[in-house]
Amino acid sequence: MNHLSPHAGGCHAATKPLPQVDTAHFLGMCNLGHASRYVSTLFGPEDLVELRVLGTHKIQKWYRVNQLNDERIEEIAKKYAGSNIYLGANPRCREGGTAHDVALARNLFVDFDEIDSTEACRRIEEENLPNPTLIAQSGHGVHMYWRLDEPMQDLAEWRSRQKALIAKLGSDPAIHDPPRIMRWIGFPNSKREPVATCILQLIDGRYGLSEFPSGENVDSPSVLAPAASSVDLSKAVVAMLSLNCTDHNDGSKRLFTYACCAVRCDLNDDEAVRAIKSCAQIRPFPVPYESAAILRRIRDAEKVTERGTALESNGCDSALLRERSAGIESLTPIAMSELADAPDIDWIWRGYLAVGMISILIGLWKVGKTTLVAHLLKILEKGGSLIGEIRPARVLIVSEENQPIWKKRREEYQLPDGIKLLCRPFVSRPGFSQWYRFIGRLAELVSEDGIQVIVFDPISSFWPVENENDASQVQSALLPLYRLTDKGAAVLLLHHPRKSDGAEGRAARGSGAIPGFVDVILELRRYSTGAINDSRRTLSAFSRLSETPSEIILELTENGYEVIGTGTEANAQDRMAIFPKILARSDGAITAEEVQDGWPKDVSRCPGIKQIRANLEEGVRLGHWYGQGTGTRGSPRRYSLDEIPAPPSS
């Protein structure tokens, strides 16, 4: 049979009229580039893969991978808009969807339901598993794939390895059958409300089987002997088994349902594990779960379930609604007066950078963000002042610039050895798992080397975010930074602005999750947008804290940045520089009205007459020019650079 053309005879056409589908909306949610990379990463070019379409359409077809070019993928998207589109996870040896039709396995993979990529990566790190070749958002969870350096022909061993991996990570236990179909990443998840799917991480990683758990020690469920407890576990088991699970074959969802019941019944960890394993003896899961995997689902359940309130509507026995005689955990609100014992904010750079907090500095390319930071770094060695008071602190910089550039900067600014550098730590954009491990290493350096400030210059060069407008990706990338602040570090993120400069704290490029996440927002702009040679900068700030100044004008001088003052003070300085030029052009002393008439048209907006009079009088007081006259009709007030002779007495 010629497999180079899709086989139409195996298609199962829908017999019911198809509902109307908003094709344009569906296509707008597709990421066809990700769909193409998904296929090319996980399969060989000659592999035969099964296409399964469910939902609005019900289709089964087979393609060679080299047939799935961009045009074919776009055709599939248009033809099956509104449906859920899947691929067989393992290549087929013939057109079919059974275990006998599977040729081999090129990957190990897991499917996490209802958790985000941060939690999934944490589990990978906790179990010391290698960095996944591909991590994807599946719409309502996370998929992870590890490409094997050699394909597995022994599918029984592959199945055993899958079960062992699932047991380690607490992922969907059904994902171990060789003909398994998986969502084709890049096409929307349309099970409920359509949700876009995308690749979060893609690396050139291939792994040997020795790097994964074998299938020899997968826990099997056992009947638990009764233990001394304040809870009648038999009632909890009955409550769990009576729950209305829509699909008992979906082990991951059933485990989560049991976990929620355990939380409602206020079981401690040991009791919950014993109860769930007892349920598994009566109604086995598709694959057994280790205790660690059960405890992870308990933690997930605690995020969405109120502890100690068993729900009769879900079949939980009302006898379990009780208080424990010992070991009860409760949340106790504190009075505002008790906050007197909480530590004060520990400012490193007063108003802008504090221990345990995250600040972001946003500015156009080459506007001077790194220069401002360089001056800050120099002062941090011994302490001093830059706008606000700065105390000494040890600093680590994660920089996109190479060592020669920093060598030159060190010589230019005389930067001290107390500053540590990590230049270009990644050769390509990291995935979420690699990013999580990297932040973990930085957290170790905070403890080991006493690092108090960590600077990311800029954050967009290092985080695993592919789409900065995707709030979920941005949030997943930023949340691990709490590992640094929890260790006692202050974090400073440098970031670029959007193309059309925003206002009032909205200058950051990408999702609003970025400025919403941090504690202090700093926006650096040129003071005069049209004057490239003007060395003054406006530093605007938006903060949760009252100590942060809202706006300061700085000027870069040979001695570093100097504070000019507020925007009002800087404007006054500009005006004061214009008056001598107008007075120099005049023949003799002139009035404030004549100064206003002579105001240069191409310099700045002409101030009002009251402002001009006030500035002229300030110049007289400071000795910049002379004034004469009382300002009355008979004695108008006049100004000149030269001393004005007194009028002859009558």
C-alpha positions in Angstrom: 0.0 0.0 0.0 1.3 3.4 -0.9 1.5 5.5 2.3 2.7 8.6 0.6 -0.9 9.8 0.1 -3.4 10.2 2.9 -5.7 7.2 3.1 -9.3 8.3 2.8 -10.9 4.8 3.2 -10.2 4.8 6.9 -12.0 8.1 7.6 -15.1 8.1 9.8 -17.3 10.9 8.5 -19.8 12.5 10.9 -23.4 11.7 10.1 -25.0 14.6 11.9 -25.2 18.1 10.4 -22.1 20.0 11.4 -22.6 23.1 13.7 -21.5 26.5 12.5 -17.9 27.2 13.3 -16.2 30.6 13.4 -13.3 29.5 11.2 -11.6 32.9 11.3 -11.6 32.9 15.1 -10.3 29.3 15.2 -7.5 30.1 12.8 -6.6 33.1 14.8 -6.0 30.9 17.8 -3.8 28.5 15.8 0.0 28.7 16.0 0.9 26.8 12.8 4.6 27.4 13.3 4.4 25.5 16.6 2.4 22.8 15.0 5.2 22.3 12.4 7.9 22.3 15.0 6.0 19.8 17.2 6.0 17.3 14.4 9.6 17.8 13.2 10.9 17.6 16.8 9.2 14.4 17.9 9.2 12.3 14.7 11.5 11.2 11.9 10.8 12.5 8.4 9.7 9.1 7.1 7.5 8.2 10.1 3.9 7.4 9.4 1.7 9.3 11.9 -2.0 9.0 12.7 -4.1 12.1 12.5 -7.3 11.9 14.7 -9.9 14.7 14.6 -12.6 14.6 17.3 -15.5 17.0 18.1 -17.2 18.8 15.2 -15.5 16.5 12.8 -14.6 12.8 13.4 -11.7 11.9 11.1 -8.9 9.4 11.1 -6.1 9.7 8.6 -2.4 8.9 8.2 0.5 11.0 6.8 4.2 10.7 6.4 5.8 13.4 8.4 7.5 14.8 5.4 4.0 15.4 3.9 3.1 17.7 6.8 4.6 20.8 5.4 3.3 24.3 6.2 0.7 24.2 3.4 -0.7 20.9 4.6 -0.9 22.0 8.2 -2.8 25.2 7.2 -5.1 23.0 5.1 -5.8 20.8 8.1 -6.5 23.9 10.3 -9.0 25.3 7.8 -10.7 21.9 7.1 -11.2 20.9 10.7 -11.8 24.3 12.3 -13.6 24.0 15.6 -12.5 20.4 16.3 -9.9 18.9 18.6 -6.9 17.7 16.5 -4.6 14.9 17.7 -1.6 12.9 16.5 -0.6 9.4 17.4 2.3 9.9 19.8 4.2 6.9 18.4 4.8 6.2 14.7 2.6 3.6 13.0 3.8 0.7 10.8 0.5 0.6 9.0 -2.7 2.5 8.8 -4.4 1.7 12.0 -5.0 2.8 15.6 -4.3 -0.3 17.7 -1.2 -1.5 19.5 -0.4 -3.9 16.6 -0.2 -0.9 14.3 2.6 0.9 16.3 6.0 0.6 14.8 8.2 2.0 17.6 8.5 4.7 20.2 10.8 7.7 19.8 9.8 9.6 23.0 8.8 9.3 26.6 6.1 11.8 27.6 3.7 12.8 30.3 0.5 14.8 30.5 -0.2 17.0 33.6 -3.8 18.1 34.1 -4.8 21.4 35.6 -1.3 22.5 36.7 1.0 25.2 35.3 4.4 24.8 33.8 6.1 26.1 37.0 4.7 23.3 39.1 5.5 20.7 36.3 9.1 21.9 36.1 9.4 21.8 39.9 8.4 18.1 39.8 11.0 17.4 37.1 13.7 19.1 39.1 12.6 17.4 42.3 12.9 13.9 40.7 16.3 14.8 39.1 14.9 14.0 35.6 16.6 15.5 32.5 15.4 18.7 30.9 12.5 17.9 28.5 13.1 18.2 24.8 9.7 19.8 24.4 7.3 21.4 27.0 3.9 22.6 25.8 0.8 24.3 27.2 -2.0 22.0 26.2 -4.8 24.4 27.0 -5.7 23.0 30.4 -2.4 21.5 31.5 1.2 20.8 30.4 2.7 18.2 28.1 6.4 17.2 28.4 8.4 15.0 25.9 11.8 13.5 26.1 13.2 12.5 22.7 15.2 9.3 23.0 18.6 8.9 21.4 17.6 5.5 20.1 13.9 4.5 19.3 12.4 1.7 21.4 11.3 -1.4 19.5 10.3 -3.2 22.6 6.9 -1.5 23.3 6.3 -3.6 26.4 9.4 -2.1 27.9 8.4 1.4 26.7 5.0 0.9 28.4 6.8 0.0 31.6 9.0 3.0 31.4 6.0 5.3 30.8 4.3 3.9 33.9 7.4 4.4 36.0 7.7 8.0 34.8 4.0 8.7 35.5 4.4 7.2 39.0 7.4 9.5 39.7 5.7 12.7 38.5 2.1 12.1 39.4 0.9 12.8 35.9 -2.1 11.4 34.0 -1.8 7.6 34.6 -3.5 6.7 31.3 -0.7 7.9 29.1 1.1 4.6 28.7 -0.6 2.7 25.8 1.5 2.5 22.6 -1.3 3.8 20.2 -2.0 6.8 22.5 -3.0 10.0 20.7 -1.9 13.3 22.0 -3.1 16.8 21.3 -1.3 18.3 18.4 0.3 21.4 19.9 -0.3 24.5 17.9 -4.0 23.8 17.3 -6.6 25.1 19.9 -8.0 22.9 22.7 -11.7 23.0 22.0 -12.9 20.6 24.7 -14.5 23.4 26.6 -14.1 27.1 25.6 -11.4 27.1 23.0 -7.9 27.7 24.4 -4.7 28.3 22.5 -1.9 25.7 22.8 1.8 26.5 22.3 5.3 25.2 22.8 7.0 26.7 25.9 10.4 25.0 25.5 12.2 23.4 22.6 15.8 22.2 22.9 18.0 19.9 21.0 18.1 17.2 23.7 18.1 13.4 23.2 18.4 11.0 26.1 19.3 7.5 26.9 17.0 5.2 28.9 19.5 5.1 31.8 18.4 8.7 32.6 14.8 7.6 33.4 13.3 5.4 36.0 12.9 1.7 35.1 9.6 0.0 35.4 10.8 -2.5 38.1 9.9 -0.6 41.3 6.5 1.0 40.5 4.4 0.8 43.6 1.4 -1.5 43.5 -1.6 -0.8 45.7 -2.0 -2.8 48.9 -4.7 -3.0 51.5 -3.7 -0.8 54.4 -3.9 -2.1 57.9 -5.9 0.1 60.3 -3.8 2.6 62.1 -4.3 4.6 65.2 -6.1 7.8 64.1 -8.7 10.3 65.1 -10.4 9.6 61.8 -12.5 6.6 60.8 -10.7 5.9 57.5 -13.4 3.5 56.4 -15.8 6.4 56.3 -13.4 8.4 54.2 -12.9 5.5 51.8 -16.7 5.0 51.4 -17.0 8.8 50.8 -14.4 8.7 48.0 -15.8 5.6 46.3 -19.3 7.1 46.4 -18.1 10.2 44.5 -19.6 10.7 41.1 -16.6 10.5 38.8 -17.7 10.9 35.2 -14.8 8.9 33.9 -13.3 6.3 36.2 -10.8 5.3 33.5 -9.2 8.8 33.8 -6.9 8.0 36.7 -5.5 11.5 37.1 -8.9 13.2 37.4 -10.1 10.4 39.8 -7.0 10.9 41.9 -7.7 14.6 42.1 -11.3 14.0 43.0 -10.2 11.6 45.8 -7.6 14.2 47.0 -10.3 17.0 47.2 -12.4 14.6 49.3 -9.5 13.9 51.6 -9.0 17.7 52.1 -12.7 18.2 52.8 -12.6 15.4 55.3 -9.6 17.0 56.9 -7.3 14.0 56.6 -3.6 14.5 57.3 -1.1 13.4 54.7 -0.6 9.9 56.1 -4.4 9.3 56.4 -5.0 10.7 52.9 -2.5 8.4 51.3 -3.8 5.3 53.2 -7.4 6.1 52.2 -6.6 6.7 48.6 -4.5 3.5 48.3 -7.4 1.6 50.0 -9.7 3.0 47.3 -7.2 1.9 44.6 -7.4 -1.7 46.0 -11.1 -1.7 45.5 -11.2 0.3 42.2 -7.6 0.2 40.7 -6.2 3.1 38.9 -5.0 2.5 35.3 -1.5 2.8 36.7 -0.6 2.7 40.4 0.5 5.9 42.2 3.5 6.3 44.5 2.8 8.0 47.8 4.8 11.1 46.6 2.5 11.4 43.6 -0.6 11.2 45.8 0.8 13.9 48.1 1.3 16.2 45.1 -2.3 15.9 44.2 -3.2 16.6 47.9 -1.2 19.8 47.6 -3.0 20.7 44.3 -6.4 20.0 46.0 -5.6 22.2 48.9 -5.4 25.2 46.5 -9.0 24.9 45.4 -10.7 23.1 48.3 -11.6 24.3 51.8 -10.2 22.0 54.4 -12.5 20.3 56.9 -15.8 20.9 55.2 -16.9 17.6 53.7 -19.7 18.1 51.2 -22.7 15.8 51.4 -23.6 16.7 47.8 -20.4 14.9 46.7 -21.1 11.9 48.8 -18.8 12.7 51.8 -20.2 11.3 55.0 -21.4 14.1 57.3 -19.8 12.2 60.3 -16.5 13.4 59.0 -17.4 17.0 59.7 -15.6 17.3 63.0 -12.8 19.0 64.8 -9.7 17.0 65.6 -8.7 16.7 69.2 -5.1 17.3 68.3 -2.9 18.3 65.3 -5.5 20.7 63.8 -4.1 23.4 61.6 -5.9 26.7 61.5 -5.3 30.2 60.1 -5.4 32.9 62.7 -5.8 36.5 61.6 -3.6 39.0 63.4 -4.6 42.5 64.7 -3.0 45.4 62.9 -1.3 46.3 66.2 0.7 43.0 66.0 2.4 44.2 62.9 4.7 46.2 65.2 6.8 43.1 65.5 7.2 42.7 61.7 10.5 43.8 60.2 10.8 47.2 58.6 11.5 47.5 54.9 15.2 47.1 54.4 16.1 49.6 51.6 19.3 49.0 49.7 18.6 51.9 47.4 16.1 54.0 49.3 12.7 54.3 47.5 13.8 52.1 44.6 15.3 48.7 45.6 14.6 46.8 48.8 15.4 43.3 50.3 12.7 40.8 49.4 11.2 42.9 46.7 11.3 43.1 42.9 11.9 46.3 40.9 11.9 46.9 37.2 13.7 49.6 35.2 12.3 50.3 31.8 13.9 52.4 29.2 14.4 52.7 25.4 17.4 51.0 23.9 20.7 53.0 24.5 18.8 55.6 26.7 21.2 54.8 29.6 19.7 52.0 31.7 22.9 50.1 32.0 24.9 53.4 32.6 22.5 54.2 35.4 23.0 50.7 36.8 26.8 51.0 36.4 26.8 54.2 38.6 24.5 52.4 41.1 27.0 49.4 41.2 29.9 51.6 41.9 28.2 53.2 44.9 26.9 49.9 46.2 30.5 48.9 47.1 30.8 51.3 50.0 27.4 53.0 50.1 26.5 56.6 49.2 23.8 58.5 47.5 22.2 58.4 44.0 18.8 60.2 44.2 18.2 58.2 47.4 20.5 56.8 50.1 22.4 53.6 49.1 23.8 51.1 51.6 26.6 48.7 50.7 25.5 45.4 49.2 27.0 42.5 47.2 25.7 42.3 43.6 25.3 39.6 40.9 24.6 40.7 37.4 23.1 38.4 34.7 24.0 40.2 31.5 23.4 39.9 27.8 26.7 41.7 27.2 30.0 39.8 26.9 33.0 40.0 29.0 35.0 42.5 26.8 32.2 45.0 27.1 32.1 44.6 30.9 35.9 44.9 31.0 35.7 48.3 29.3 32.9 49.3 31.6 34.8 48.2 34.7 37.7 50.4 33.6 35.4 53.3 32.7 33.5 53.3 36.0 36.1 51.7 38.2 33.7 48.9 39.2 34.8 46.9 42.3 35.5 43.2 42.6 32.5 42.8 44.9 30.4 42.7 41.8 29.9 39.2 40.3 29.0 38.6 36.6 27.2 35.9 34.7 27.6 36.8 31.0 25.3 35.2 28.5 24.5 32.1 30.6 22.4 30.5 27.8 23.4 29.8 24.2 19.7 29.9 23.2 16.5 30.8 24.9 16.0 28.5 27.8 12.9 26.4 28.4 10.8 26.7 31.5 12.5 23.7 33.1 16.0 25.1 32.5 14.9 28.5 33.6 13.5 27.1 36.9 16.8 25.3 37.5 18.8 28.4 36.7 16.8 30.4 39.3 17.5 27.6 41.7 21.2 28.0 41.2 21.0 31.8 41.7 19.1 31.1 45.0 22.0 28.9 46.0 24.5 31.8 45.2 22.4 34.2 47.3 23.0 31.8 50.3 26.5 30.7 49.5 28.1 34.1 48.5 25.9 36.5 50.4 24.5 38.1 47.3 22.0 40.8 48.2 21.1 42.3 44.8 20.5 40.4 41.5 20.2 42.3 38.3 18.9 40.8 35.0 20.1 43.0 32.1 17.6 42.7 30.4 15.1 40.1 31.7 13.8 39.5 28.1 17.1 38.0 27.1 16.9 35.2 29.6 13.4 34.2 30.5 11.7 31.4 28.6 8.8 33.5 27.4 8.1 33.3 23.6 5.1 35.6 23.6 5.5 38.5 26.0 1.8 39.4 25.5 0.8 36.0 26.9 0.1 36.7 30.6 0.2 33.1 31.6 3.7 32.6 30.1 4.9 35.8 31.7 3.5 34.9 35.1 5.0 31.4 34.9 8.4 32.9 34.2 8.3 35.6 36.9 6.9 33.5 39.8 10.2 31.6 40.3 11.9 34.9 41.1 10.2 34.7 44.5 12.8 32.0 45.3 15.4 34.8 45.2 13.4 37.3 47.3 12.6 34.6 49.8 16.3 34.1 50.3 16.7 37.8 51.1 17.8 39.2 47.8 16.5 42.3 46.0 15.8 41.7 42.3 16.2 44.4 39.7 14.9 43.6 36.2 15.9 45.7 33.2 13.3 45.7 30.4 12.6 47.5 27.1 9.5 49.6 26.5 6.7 49.0 24.0 7.1 50.5 20.5 4.5 53.2 21.3 5.7 54.6 24.6 3.1 54.0 27.3 2.3 56.3 30.2 1.6 56.0 34.0 3.5 52.7 34.6 2.5 51.1 31.3 5.7 51.6 29.4 6.8 48.0 29.7 6.8 45.9 26.6 4.4 42.9 26.7 1.7 41.8 29.0 0.4 43.9 31.9 1.4 41.0 34.1 4.9 42.4 34.1 4.4 45.7 35.8 1.6 44.2 37.9 4.0 41.6 39.3 6.8 43.9 40.6 6.8 46.1 43.6 8.5 49.2 42.1 8.3 50.4 38.5 11.1 52.7 37.2 10.8 54.3 33.8 13.8 56.1 32.3 13.3 58.5 29.4 15.2 61.3 27.8 14.2 64.7 29.3 14.0 66.3 25.9 12.9 63.7 23.4 14.2 65.8 20.4 17.6 66.7 21.9 19.8 63.6 21.5 22.8 65.4 23.1 20.9 66.4 26.1 22.4 64.3 29.0 19.4 64.8 31.2 17.0 61.9 32.0 13.6 61.7 33.6 13.2 58.9 36.1 9.5 58.3 36.8 8.5 55.7 39.5 5.3 53.9 40.4 5.4 51.9 43.7 3.5 50.2 46.4 5.6 52.2 48.9 5.3 55.8 49.8 9.1 56.3 50.1 9.5 56.1 46.3 9.7 59.6 44.6 7.2 59.9 41.7 9.6 61.8 39.4 13.2 63.0 39.4 15.3 64.7 36.7 18.9 63.5 36.5 21.9 64.8 34.5 24.9 62.7 33.6 28.1 64.6 34.3 31.8 63.7 34.6 31.2 62.9 38.2 28.2 60.6 37.5 24.5 61.3 37.8 23.5 64.4 39.6 20.0 65.3 40.7 18.5 68.4 39.1 15.2 68.0 40.9 11.6 67.7 39.9 10.2 68.3 36.4 9.1 71.7 37.6 12.6 72.6 38.8 14.2 71.3 35.5 11.8 73.4 33.5 12.7 76.4 35.5 16.4 75.7 34.9 15.7 75.6 31.2 13.9 79.0 31.3 16.6 80.6 33.3 19.1 79.6 30.6 17.0 81.4 27.9 16.7 84.8 29.7 20.4 85.9 29.2 20.1 85.2 25.5 17.0 87.4 25.1 18.6 90.2 27.3 21.8 90.1 25.3 20.0 90.8 22.1 18.1 93.8 23.4 19.2 97.4 23.2 19.2 98.4 26.8 16.9 97.3 29.6 13.6 95.7 28.6 10.3 94.8 30.4 8.9 91.3 31.1 6.4 91.8 28.2 9.3 92.5 25.8 11.1 89.4 27.1 7.9 87.4 26.3 7.7 88.9 22.8 11.3 87.9 22.2 10.9 84.3 23.5 12.5 81.9 20.9 9.9 80.0 18.9 12.0 76.8 18.4 13.2 76.3 22.0 10.3 75.6 24.2 6.8 76.7 24.9 6.7 80.3 26.0 5.7 80.6 29.7 3.0 83.0 30.9 3.8 86.6 31.9 3.5 85.8 35.7 6.1 83.0 35.3 8.4 85.2 33.4 8.2 88.0 36.0 8.9 85.5 38.8 11.9 84.0 37.0 13.3 87.5 36.1 13.1 88.5 39.8 14.8 85.3 40.8 17.6 86.1 38.4 18.0 89.5 39.9 18.1 88.0 43.4 20.8 85.5 42.3 22.8 88.3 40.6 22.4 86.9 37.1 21.2 90.2 35.7 20.0 93.6 36.9 16.6 95.1 37.5 15.3 98.6 37.9 12.0 100.3 38.4 9.1 99.8 40.9 6.7 98.1 38.4 4.3 101.0 38.4 3.0 102.8 35.4 5.4 105.6 35.9 8.3 103.3 36.7 8.1 100.1 34.8 10.3 97.2 35.9 13.1 96.7 33.4 15.9 94.1 33.2 19.4 94.1 31.6 22.6 92.1 31.7 24.5 95.3 32.4 24.0 97.4 35.4 21.3 99.9 34.7 22.3 103.5 35.6 19.9 105.3 37.9 17.6 107.8 36.1 18.5 111.4 36.5 16.8 113.1 39.4 14.3 115.8 38.4 
